Amino acid sequence: MMNSMSNTVEKLKRIVNNLDITKVDEREIKLELPNEQVLPTLLALKEDGYSHLSLITAVDWIDEGKFELVYILYSWDNGGKFLITTKINRDTPKFVTVKHMWPIARYYERELHEFFGIKFEGNNDMRPLFLEMWDDMPPLRKDFDPFEYSKRKFPDREYQKDVIHEAKIIRGDIDG
Amino acid sequence: MGEVKLFFGPNHPGMHGNFSVHMYVEGDTVEKARPLPGFLHRGFEKLMERRLWYQNLALIPRICVPEPDINEACYAMAVEKIAKIDVPERAQWIRMIVLELARIASHLMSFPGIGGTIGLYTSSFWGVSDRDRILDIFESLTGARVYHMYIIPGGVRKDLTPKIQDLIFNTLNYIEERLGEYETLIFKNRIVHTRLKGIALLDKETALELGVTGVGLRATGVPYDIRKVDSYLFYDKVDFEVPTATEGDAYARVYLKYLEIYQSIKIIRQCLEKMPEGKINVPISEGNALRYRVPKGQAYVHIESTRGEYGYYMVSDGGEKPYRVAVRGASYPQTFIGIEKYLPGTRIEDVPIWLSTMDVCAPEVDR
């Protein structure tokens, strides 16, 4: 592990109790945190140089009944990455916003609300971002079935008229 | 005169891809701008969850057309990271050559393409025809011109024969020669100077705060490049520079793209020289590759694309299909926050200049 990254981890240990650390790679560390410790950790990491928010995303662990939120922070100084993950309840998916720390988070959160149905307290802009006139459950949840959806939304149609027969009449092959 | 609502895109000669900007305009000044994505959302992330690990290779290059190899490399590298596969050295060098060729092709579409938005059409025609020479290389190497499906988990699909190496060598010489002519056509042109200098300004602090990466950030004087900072493949073993500028305007960004082509050519030449003989891929599974299972785990892999930081966050539950794949589009910050914050105050005719020089790529944002 790089020196500066282990220094950061040492600093974090002072703020956060029972830190669950997984070293994925030489320059990548995953931290699994309880909900209330995510914001202080993100803040500490941001102050320590990991100020580039690469991505906020979520994973649907349907068997556990949880959503896993993933924050990926990157440092331009040493190329280190921190993956901060936390699990929230799947039935009442709610978390706090980080839009005051990173402006772009507003859009990532809006996207997560649209695709997973996760609400972010403090972020009022939860209008749909990509999908238009969506009337089903959030599509990236594991129990959403695209095949069923498309069958319901676009049922097999039968042609009202026999178009080939009509074309033959127009072309003069048969008499109408 | 009152405020007028104006839709810029999804279909407009100055618009790049299927993307729309909803503008409120007073006179010819933009008062408020709202990005409106969703015109080509194809649900790639959900599609990937429903396909086998190997089937996805045919799907992902479709995410962003100018530089499809970035997606393949990210995907393959993430699988290798989760499954702890060691890729042969030769394959890694070939990957670098392919990625840099794709980079040149993408830049050749992008920086002369500015001519299309400001009325200097010759440059965009030149760019497209020169890019075709790179596509010829790809055709002889991979059998396909645009979507290559060449970089696979475990290595690459076919070897780089001496004949193709000659073709690459000759094409690079040709492109290098042509770049001088581009300099005369674009960067000594008064139209370009008048239309691009001092336009679409972005300063260093804001760029860092918004999370803008790539050329947009480097044009503000910050030499950040993932190839240097978080080096992957063998980028730490080749000698190249990261061109920067301090102006932070549209002209600086376009000029940086031009300079980056020289660096890419330099990298490819070194790769061709340093590339050892050997295997080009390792078998990743016994038996049928389609039934390949990636062990449990997750990884985030990011790569420097022409538009900035491009990343894949992948989760595997040990099954035949990815459990979750999240794509980080490189132009996400400049597309959403950038448009909302920076278009107000500019004139209507400068809107496509922001979108073009910031490399807003709709499909990687929409997915």
Interface residues (C-beta under 8 A of the other chain):
Chain A: V24 D25 R27 E28 K30 S51 H52 L53 S54 L55 T57 V59 D60 V70 I72 Y74 W76 D77 N78 G79 G80 K81 L83 W102 P103 I104 R106 Y107 F115 L129 F130 L131 E132 P139 L140 F144 P146
Chain B: P37 G38 H41 G43 E45 K46 R50 K81 L208 E209 L210 G211 T213 V222 Y224 I226 V229 D230 S231 Q298 A299 Y300 H302 E309 G311 Y313 V315 Y323 R324 A326 R328 Y332 P333 F336 I337 K341 D366
